[in-house]
Amino acid sequence: MSTTTTSELIHSLHGRVLELRLNRPARLNALTHQLARELAKAVNDGMHNDQVRVILITAEGRGFCAGKDRDDPPTDGFVQTLQTLASGLLQGPKPVIAAVQGWAVGAGFELALGCDLIVAGTDARFKLPETPLGLPATGGIHMLLPSIVGTSRAKGLLWLGQEIHAEQAHQWGIVWELAEPADLRERALELAQTLAALPTEALVRVKRLVHAEHLPDVPAALGRESRP
């Protein structure tokens, strides 16, 4: 295993699995613009690295991602960076798994949902608070969420900003698998390695065909979210 650490993102290669680990535990891994840029670049690099077959996104500490860091100075390009990250996850050919513990809020929930499979700890909580706060949701969430949970549940989650716990998210099809918090990263890595052992062409083909049927125009959906 090889590991590279930046101030806020840890890159680890486990055979053919690239793990990208959010590293701001004191802030529940809330996204700064810099971290969002680093993550978008790392996802893009992994998608174009022939040594990588699967990308795994994990996080340090007791929360996956608390959304945008409110203490990070606002920048005009933050929303576009989130859309670039979402585009890389959704249009990149390789499977991406998220291991979610604790809170996945706002952009953190959107990040997890942009991954192909979510393995969640039994302590996981998901929430989209943007609409009650008068803020835009991003990451293709208006396209992704209805395709998973249906339009009524999607509108309810977006409008009301209510949290859903791990078991409910599992029942609704948001989460692929639940794990005990202590076993979460190990289980997610095991799943990633199982996928990485499959024929690459088959992995790519499945993602491409499923998205062609159910997420047919990702650029247009991301563009609509980016407009006022």
Short mmCIF file of the C-alpha atoms (twelve columns), coordinates in Angstrom:
data_MODEL
# 
_entry.id   MODEL 
# 
loop_
_atom_site.group_PDB 
_atom_site.id 
_atom_site.type_symbol 
_atom_site.label_atom_id 
_atom_site.label_alt_id 
_atom_site.label_comp_id 
_atom_site.label_asym_id 
_atom_site.label_seq_id 
_atom_site.Cartn_x 
_atom_site.Cartn_y 
_atom_site.Cartn_z 
_atom_site.pdbx_PDB_model_num 
ATOM 1   C CA . MET A 1   0.000   0.000  0.000   1 
ATOM 2   C CA . SER A 2   1.230   3.476  -0.877  1 
ATOM 3   C CA . THR A 3   -0.048  6.590  0.898   1 
ATOM 4   C CA . THR A 4   0.179   10.293 0.081   1 
ATOM 5   C CA . THR A 5   -1.093  12.896 2.518   1 
ATOM 6   C CA . THR A 6   -2.036  16.493 1.831   1 
ATOM 7   C CA . SER A 7   -3.287  18.793 4.556   1 
ATOM 8   C CA . GLU A 8   -6.907  17.732 4.070   1 
ATOM 9   C CA . LEU A 9   -6.954  14.644 1.845   1 
ATOM 10  C CA . ILE A 10  -5.183  11.296 2.215   1 
ATOM 11  C CA . HIS A 11  -4.567  9.179  -0.897  1 
ATOM 12  C CA . SER A 12  -3.917  5.448  -0.325  1 
ATOM 13  C CA . LEU A 13  -3.554  2.737  -2.946  1 
ATOM 14  C CA . HIS A 14  -4.654  -0.744 -1.807  1 
ATOM 15  C CA . GLY A 15  -3.786  -2.907 -4.798  1 
ATOM 16  C CA . ARG A 16  -6.255  -1.697 -7.460  1 
ATOM 17  C CA . VAL A 17  -8.382  0.351  -5.012  1 
ATOM 18  C CA . LEU A 18  -7.670  4.066  -4.578  1 
ATOM 19  C CA . GLU A 19  -8.842  5.304  -1.188  1 
ATOM 20  C CA . LEU A 20  -9.456  9.032  -0.834  1 
ATOM 21  C CA . ARG A 21  -9.839  9.905  2.846   1 
ATOM 22  C CA . LEU A 22  -11.244 13.259 3.985   1 
ATOM 23  C CA . ASN A 23  -8.969  14.505 6.743   1 
ATOM 24  C CA . ARG A 24  -10.652 17.335 8.656   1 
ATOM 25  C CA . PRO A 25  -12.112 15.438 11.619  1 
ATOM 26  C CA . ALA A 26  -12.264 18.477 13.899  1 
ATOM 27  C CA . ARG A 27  -14.706 20.055 11.422  1 
ATOM 28  C CA . LEU A 28  -16.584 16.806 10.701  1 
ATOM 29  C CA . ASN A 29  -14.807 16.883 7.329   1 
ATOM 30  C CA . ALA A 30  -16.783 19.903 6.172   1 
ATOM 31  C CA . LEU A 31  -15.722 20.945 2.689   1 
ATOM 32  C CA . THR A 32  -13.588 23.990 2.095   1 
ATOM 33  C CA . HIS A 33  -13.177 25.138 -1.484  1 
ATOM 34  C CA . GLN A 34  -9.594  23.858 -1.397  1 
ATOM 35  C CA . LEU A 35  -10.627 20.397 -0.195  1 
ATOM 36  C CA . ALA A 36  -13.387 20.211 -2.806  1 
ATOM 37  C CA . ARG A 37  -10.828 21.085 -5.511  1 
ATOM 38  C CA . GLU A 38  -8.375  18.478 -4.225  1 
ATOM 39  C CA . LEU A 39  -11.073 15.824 -4.115  1 
ATOM 40  C CA . ALA A 40  -12.339 16.629 -7.612  1 
ATOM 41  C CA . LYS A 41  -8.795  16.396 -8.978  1 
ATOM 42  C CA . ALA A 42  -8.083  13.160 -7.109  1 
ATOM 43  C CA . VAL A 43  -11.267 11.555 -8.456  1 
ATOM 44  C CA . ASN A 44  -10.414 12.647 -11.996 1 
ATOM 45  C CA . ASP A 45  -6.838  11.362 -11.660 1 
ATOM 46  C CA . GLY A 46  -8.094  8.023  -10.318 1 
ATOM 47  C CA . MET A 47  -10.527 7.646  -13.196 1 
ATOM 48  C CA . HIS A 48  -7.632  8.031  -15.656 1 
ATOM 49  C CA . ASN A 49  -5.081  5.916  -13.769 1 
ATOM 50  C CA . ASP A 50  -4.735  2.460  -15.315 1 
ATOM 51  C CA . GLN A 51  -3.574  1.070  -11.961 1 
ATOM 52  C CA . VAL A 52  -6.925  1.973  -10.352 1 
ATOM 53  C CA . ARG A 53  -10.096 -0.038 -10.870 1 
ATOM 54  C CA . VAL A 54  -12.237 1.231  -7.983  1 
ATOM 55  C CA . ILE A 55  -12.278 4.450  -5.947  1 
ATOM 56  C CA . LEU A 56  -13.231 4.409  -2.269  1 
ATOM 57  C CA . ILE A 57  -14.110 7.637  -0.435  1 
ATOM 58  C CA . THR A 58  -13.789 7.520  3.351   1 
ATOM 59  C CA . ALA A 59  -13.418 10.052 6.151   1 
ATOM 60  C CA . GLU A 60  -11.509 10.504 9.394   1 
ATOM 61  C CA . GLY A 61  -13.274 10.905 12.704  1 
ATOM 62  C CA . ARG A 62  -16.897 10.607 13.740  1 
ATOM 63  C CA . GLY A 63  -18.570 12.196 10.720  1 
ATOM 64  C CA . PHE A 64  -18.388 11.621 6.960   1 
ATOM 65  C CA . CYS A 65  -18.918 15.211 5.806   1 
ATOM 66  C CA . ALA A 66  -20.892 18.053 7.383   1 
ATOM 67  C CA . GLY A 67  -21.357 19.876 4.080   1 
ATOM 68  C CA . LYS A 68  -19.751 23.211 3.280   1 
ATOM 69  C CA . ASP A 69  -17.539 24.648 5.988   1 
ATOM 70  C CA . ARG A 70  -19.318 27.840 7.018   1 
ATOM 71  C CA . ASP A 71  -16.026 29.348 8.213   1 
ATOM 72  C CA . ASP A 72  -14.415 28.962 4.794   1 
ATOM 73  C CA . PRO A 73  -14.437 32.332 2.983   1 
ATOM 74  C CA . PRO A 74  -17.132 32.335 0.278   1 
ATOM 75  C CA . THR A 75  -15.885 32.109 -3.294  1 
ATOM 76  C CA . ASP A 76  -17.729 32.409 -6.584  1 
ATOM 77  C CA . GLY A 77  -16.339 29.125 -7.838  1 
ATOM 78  C CA . PHE A 78  -17.337 26.828 -4.978  1 
ATOM 79  C CA . VAL A 79  -20.610 25.638 -6.526  1 
ATOM 80  C CA . GLN A 80  -18.898 24.987 -9.842  1 
ATOM 81  C CA . THR A 81  -16.200 22.981 -8.055  1 
ATOM 82  C CA . LEU A 82  -18.905 20.834 -6.447  1 
ATOM 83  C CA . GLN A 83  -20.444 20.305 -9.890  1 
ATOM 84  C CA . THR A 84  -17.052 19.349 -11.321 1 
ATOM 85  C CA . LEU A 85  -16.642 16.818 -8.514  1 
ATOM 86  C CA . ALA A 86  -20.119 15.413 -9.158  1 
ATOM 87  C CA . SER A 87  -19.407 15.189 -12.878 1 
ATOM 88  C CA . GLY A 88  -16.242 13.215 -12.205 1 
ATOM 89  C CA . LEU A 89  -18.084 10.764 -9.968  1 
ATOM 90  C CA . LEU A 90  -21.095 10.323 -12.245 1 
ATOM 91  C CA . GLN A 91  -19.421 10.379 -15.649 1 
ATOM 92  C CA . GLY A 92  -16.159 8.704  -14.736 1 
ATOM 93  C CA . PRO A 93  -16.101 5.083  -15.893 1 
ATOM 94  C CA . LYS A 94  -14.978 3.385  -12.676 1 
ATOM 95  C CA . PRO A 95  -17.060 2.361  -9.651  1 
ATOM 96  C CA . VAL A 96  -16.923 4.634  -6.616  1 
ATOM 97  C CA . ILE A 97  -17.868 3.511  -3.108  1 
ATOM 98  C CA . ALA A 98  -18.529 5.811  -0.149  1 
ATOM 99  C CA . ALA A 99  -18.062 4.666  3.446   1 
ATOM 100 C CA . VAL A 100 -20.317 6.911  5.530   1 
ATOM 101 C CA . GLN A 101 -20.150 7.226  9.296   1 
ATOM 102 C CA . GLY A 102 -21.978 9.765  11.407  1 
ATOM 103 C CA . TRP A 103 -23.332 12.818 9.628   1 
ATOM 104 C CA . ALA A 104 -23.547 13.253 5.852   1 
ATOM 105 C CA . VAL A 105 -25.113 16.693 5.530   1 
ATOM 106 C CA . GLY A 106 -25.791 18.900 2.501   1 
ATOM 107 C CA . ALA A 107 -22.825 18.661 0.155   1 
ATOM 108 C CA . GLY A 108 -21.663 15.662 2.200   1 
ATOM 109 C CA . PHE A 109 -24.884 13.781 1.436   1 
ATOM 110 C CA . GLU A 110 -24.605 14.892 -2.193  1 
ATOM 111 C CA . LEU A 111 -21.019 13.600 -2.321  1 
ATOM 112 C CA . ALA A 112 -22.058 10.200 -0.976  1 
ATOM 113 C CA . LEU A 113 -25.032 9.967  -3.329  1 
ATOM 114 C CA . GLY A 114 -22.771 10.712 -6.294  1 
ATOM 115 C CA . CYS A 115 -20.911 7.496  -5.528  1 
ATOM 116 C CA . ASP A 116 -22.132 4.244  -7.029  1 
ATOM 117 C CA . LEU A 117 -22.551 2.376  -3.742  1 
ATOM 118 C CA . ILE A 118 -22.784 3.584  -0.139  1 
ATOM 119 C CA . VAL A 119 -21.739 1.432  2.782   1 
ATOM 120 C CA . ALA A 120 -23.027 3.160  5.908   1 
ATOM 121 C CA . GLY A 121 -22.308 2.706  9.558   1 
ATOM 122 C CA . THR A 122 -25.349 2.041  11.694  1 
ATOM 123 C CA . ASP A 123 -24.675 5.475  13.225  1 
ATOM 124 C CA . ALA A 124 -24.969 7.280  9.872   1 
ATOM 125 C CA . ARG A 125 -27.379 10.196 9.459   1 
ATOM 126 C CA . PHE A 126 -28.278 11.916 6.187   1 
ATOM 127 C CA . LYS A 127 -29.735 15.396 5.776   1 
ATOM 128 C CA . LEU A 128 -30.315 18.009 3.054   1 
ATOM 129 C CA . PRO A 129 -30.820 21.337 4.873   1 
ATOM 130 C CA . GLU A 130 -30.344 23.655 1.892   1 
ATOM 131 C CA . THR A 131 -33.954 24.484 0.993   1 
ATOM 132 C CA . PRO A 132 -35.044 25.457 4.546   1 
ATOM 133 C CA . LEU A 133 -31.939 27.670 4.665   1 
ATOM 134 C CA . GLY A 134 -32.698 29.245 1.282   1 
ATOM 135 C CA . LEU A 135 -29.610 27.718 -0.332  1 
ATOM 136 C CA . PRO A 136 -29.243 25.745 -3.582  1 
ATOM 137 C CA . ALA A 137 -28.632 22.009 -3.509  1 
ATOM 138 C CA . THR A 138 -25.920 20.756 -5.856  1 
ATOM 139 C CA . GLY A 139 -24.133 17.605 -6.956  1 
ATOM 140 C CA . GLY A 140 -26.894 16.465 -9.289  1 
ATOM 141 C CA . ILE A 141 -29.102 15.728 -6.276  1 
ATOM 142 C CA . HIS A 142 -32.329 16.728 -8.087  1 
ATOM 143 C CA . MET A 143 -31.612 14.036 -10.665 1 
ATOM 144 C CA . LEU A 144 -30.036 11.411 -8.405  1 
ATOM 145 C CA . LEU A 145 -32.403 11.378 -5.456  1 
ATOM 146 C CA . PRO A 146 -35.667 10.832 -7.390  1 
ATOM 147 C CA . SER A 147 -34.025 8.052  -9.410  1 
ATOM 148 C CA . ILE A 148 -33.325 6.216  -6.131  1 
ATOM 149 C CA . VAL A 149 -36.197 7.010  -3.761  1 
ATOM 150 C CA . GLY A 150 -38.932 8.322  -6.092  1 
ATOM 151 C CA . THR A 151 -40.169 11.839 -6.671  1 
ATOM 152 C CA . SER A 152 -42.372 12.199 -3.582  1 
ATOM 153 C CA . ARG A 153 -39.694 11.154 -1.103  1 
ATOM 154 C CA . ALA A 154 -37.096 13.214 -2.962  1 
ATOM 155 C CA . LYS A 155 -39.200 16.368 -2.770  1 
ATOM 156 C CA . GLY A 156 -39.931 15.742 0.898   1 
ATOM 157 C CA . LEU A 157 -36.258 15.317 1.759   1 
ATOM 158 C CA . LEU A 158 -35.280 18.413 -0.212  1 
ATOM 159 C CA . TRP A 159 -38.124 20.629 1.016   1 
ATOM 160 C CA . LEU A 160 -38.191 19.705 4.679   1 
ATOM 161 C CA . GLY A 161 -34.505 19.142 5.420   1 
ATOM 162 C CA . GLN A 162 -35.310 16.304 7.794   1 
ATOM 163 C CA . GLU A 163 -32.664 13.765 8.724   1 
ATOM 164 C CA . ILE A 164 -32.973 10.097 7.913   1 
ATOM 165 C CA . HIS A 165 -31.060 7.472  9.812   1 
ATOM 166 C CA . ALA A 166 -28.993 4.661  8.367   1 
ATOM 167 C CA . GLU A 167 -31.675 1.982  8.567   1 
ATOM 168 C CA . GLN A 168 -34.242 4.159  6.794   1 
ATOM 169 C CA . ALA A 169 -31.697 5.114  4.128   1 
ATOM 170 C CA . HIS A 170 -31.031 1.410  3.645   1 
ATOM 171 C CA . GLN A 171 -34.749 0.638  3.334   1 
ATOM 172 C CA . TRP A 172 -35.170 3.419  0.768   1 
ATOM 173 C CA . GLY A 173 -32.312 2.144  -1.391  1 
ATOM 174 C CA . ILE A 174 -29.902 5.003  -0.694  1 
ATOM 175 C CA . VAL A 175 -27.512 2.711  1.167   1 
ATOM 176 C CA . TRP A 176 -26.261 -0.566 -0.293  1 
ATOM 177 C CA . GLU A 177 -25.123 -2.127 2.976   1 
ATOM 178 C CA . LEU A 178 -24.974 -1.368 6.700   1 
ATOM 179 C CA . ALA A 179 -21.992 -2.101 8.920   1 
ATOM 180 C CA . GLU A 180 -21.101 -1.606 12.545  1 
ATOM 181 C CA . PRO A 181 -19.120 1.636  12.893  1 
ATOM 182 C CA . ALA A 182 -15.969 -0.188 14.009  1 
ATOM 183 C CA . ASP A 183 -16.101 -2.403 10.900  1 
ATOM 184 C CA . LEU A 184 -17.189 0.215  8.365   1 
ATOM 185 C CA . ARG A 185 -13.931 1.056  6.614   1 
ATOM 186 C CA . GLU A 186 -12.804 -2.583 6.518   1 
ATOM 187 C CA . ARG A 187 -16.127 -3.696 5.042   1 
ATOM 188 C CA . ALA A 188 -16.169 -0.906 2.455   1 
ATOM 189 C CA . LEU A 189 -12.592 -1.719 1.429   1 
ATOM 190 C CA . GLU A 190 -13.488 -5.406 1.167   1 
ATOM 191 C CA . LEU A 191 -16.388 -4.545 -1.153  1 
ATOM 192 C CA . ALA A 192 -14.136 -2.274 -3.224  1 
ATOM 193 C CA . GLN A 193 -11.543 -5.038 -3.573  1 
ATOM 194 C CA . THR A 194 -14.263 -7.505 -4.612  1 
ATOM 195 C CA . LEU A 195 -15.284 -5.140 -7.403  1 
ATOM 196 C CA . ALA A 196 -11.661 -4.480 -8.354  1 
ATOM 197 C CA . ALA A 197 -11.149 -8.211 -8.914  1 
ATOM 198 C CA . LEU A 198 -13.887 -8.289 -11.574 1 
ATOM 199 C CA . PRO A 199 -13.165 -7.707 -15.284 1 
ATOM 200 C CA . THR A 200 -12.624 -3.985 -15.808 1 
ATOM 201 C CA . GLU A 201 -14.563 -3.917 -19.076 1 
ATOM 202 C CA . ALA A 202 -17.613 -5.419 -17.374 1 
ATOM 203 C CA . LEU A 203 -17.502 -2.890 -14.510 1 
ATOM 204 C CA . VAL A 204 -17.277 0.023  -16.936 1 
ATOM 205 C CA . ARG A 205 -20.021 -1.343 -19.185 1 
ATOM 206 C CA . VAL A 206 -22.505 -1.800 -16.327 1 
ATOM 207 C CA . LYS A 207 -21.998 1.745  -15.031 1 
ATOM 208 C CA . ARG A 208 -22.220 3.234  -18.513 1 
ATOM 209 C CA . LEU A 209 -25.404 1.370  -19.446 1 
ATOM 210 C CA . VAL A 210 -27.188 1.976  -16.132 1 
ATOM 211 C CA . HIS A 211 -26.405 5.681  -16.263 1 
ATOM 212 C CA . ALA A 212 -27.413 5.916  -19.906 1 
ATOM 213 C CA . GLU A 213 -30.877 4.636  -18.970 1 
ATOM 214 C CA . HIS A 214 -31.410 6.393  -15.628 1 
ATOM 215 C CA . LEU A 215 -29.068 9.426  -15.659 1 
ATOM 216 C CA . PRO A 216 -29.128 10.276 -19.361 1 
ATOM 217 C CA . ASP A 217 -27.945 13.902 -19.313 1 
ATOM 218 C CA . VAL A 218 -25.667 14.592 -16.345 1 
ATOM 219 C CA . PRO A 219 -24.103 17.796 -17.776 1 
ATOM 220 C CA . ALA A 220 -27.535 19.372 -18.320 1 
ATOM 221 C CA . ALA A 221 -28.713 18.472 -14.804 1 
ATOM 222 C CA . LEU A 222 -25.567 19.895 -13.214 1 
ATOM 223 C CA . GLY A 223 -25.858 23.010 -15.356 1 
ATOM 224 C CA . ARG A 224 -29.438 23.646 -14.260 1 
ATOM 225 C CA . GLU A 225 -28.417 23.423 -10.604 1 
ATOM 226 C CA . SER A 226 -25.593 25.895 -11.168 1 
ATOM 227 C CA . ARG A 227 -27.929 28.606 -12.449 1 
ATOM 228 C CA . PRO A 228 -29.726 30.973 -10.042 1 
# 
